[in-house]
Amino acid sequence: MSVKPDFATMTTTELRAYVLENRDDEEALHAYLDKLHAQKSSSRVYTPEEDVAQAIAEYLKSKKHEEI
């Protein structure tokens, strides 16, 4: 049995690497997503019922207009 690392003390980069190496570790994934959200708390969290594709399209459209 291996001991899990302390996700709270890991950097975002370290935690990302751990998640990529341990894709079935849901606890690590949640810790990583929580850390990302804490760094950018203004980010939007979507529910399964929401149309994320539409939100992405609107975001890309707004970014395209910013470039002009």
URURPE-V823753 format. One record per residue. N is the residue number from 1. RES is the residue in three letters. SS is DSSP state (a for helix, b for strand, c for the rest). PSI is psi in degrees with one decimal (999 if undefined). OMEGA is omega in degrees with one decimal (999 if undefined). Layout:
n = (N:N)
res = (RES:RES)
ss = (SS:SS)
psi = (PSI:PSI)
omega = (OMEGA:OMEGA)
This chain:
n = (1:2:3:4:5:6:7:8:9:10:11:12:13:14:15:16:17:18:19:20:21:22:23:24:25:26:27:28:29:30:31:32:33:34:35:36:37:38:39:40:41:42:43:44:45:46:47:48:49:50:51:52:53:54:55:56:57:58:59:60:61:62:63:64:65:66:67:68)
res = (MET:SER:VAL:LYS:PRO:ASP:PHE:ALA:THR:MET:THR:THR:THR:GLU:LEU:ARG:ALA:TYR:VAL:LEU:GLU:ASN:ARG:ASP:ASP:GLU:GLU:ALA:LEU:HIS:ALA:TYR:LEU:ASP:LYS:LEU:HIS:ALA:GLN:LYS:SER:SER:SER:ARG:VAL:TYR:THR:PRO:GLU:GLU:ASP:VAL:ALA:GLN:ALA:ILE:ALA:GLU:TYR:LEU:LYS:SER:LYS:LYS:HIS:GLU:GLU:ILE)
ss = (c:c:c:c:c:c:a:a:a:c:c:a:a:a:a:a:a:a:a:a:a:c:c:c:c:a:a:a:a:a:a:a:a:a:a:a:a:a:a:c:c:c:c:c:c:c:c:c:c:c:c:a:a:a:a:a:a:a:a:a:a:a:a:a:a:a:a:c)
psi = (126.6:150.9:131.5:145.2:164.5:100.6:-31.5:-27.4:-6.8:147.4:166.3:-41.7:-44.0:-42.4:-39.5:-46.4:-42.2:-44.7:-41.2:-32.0:-21.3:63.3:-19.2:1.9:93.3:-32.7:-42.1:-41.5:-44.5:-40.0:-40.6:-46.8:-38.3:-41.1:-42.1:-43.1:-36.2:-34.2:-31.0:76.5:-13.1:-4.0:148.7:137.4:125.1:147.0:161.2:-25.7:-16.6:152.4:92.3:-33.7:-40.7:-41.9:-39.9:-43.8:-42.8:-39.9:-47.3:-37.2:-42.0:-37.8:-37.5:-39.6:-29.7:-30.3:-23.4:999)
omega = (179.6:-180.0:178.4:176.4:176.7:-175.6:-177.3:-178.3:-179.0:173.8:178.0:180.0:178.5:-179.0:177.2:179.1:179.1:-179.6:179.7:178.8:-176.6:-172.2:179.7:-178.8:-177.3:178.2:178.7:178.8:179.1:177.9:179.1:179.8:176.3:-179.9:177.3:-179.6:178.8:179.9:-180.0:-173.9:178.4:179.7:-175.5:175.7:-177.3:174.6:179.5:-178.0:-176.3:179.7:-177.9:179.7:178.6:179.3:178.4:179.3:178.9:178.2:-179.7:178.1:179.2:178.3:179.1:-180.0:178.0:-178.2:-175.8:999)
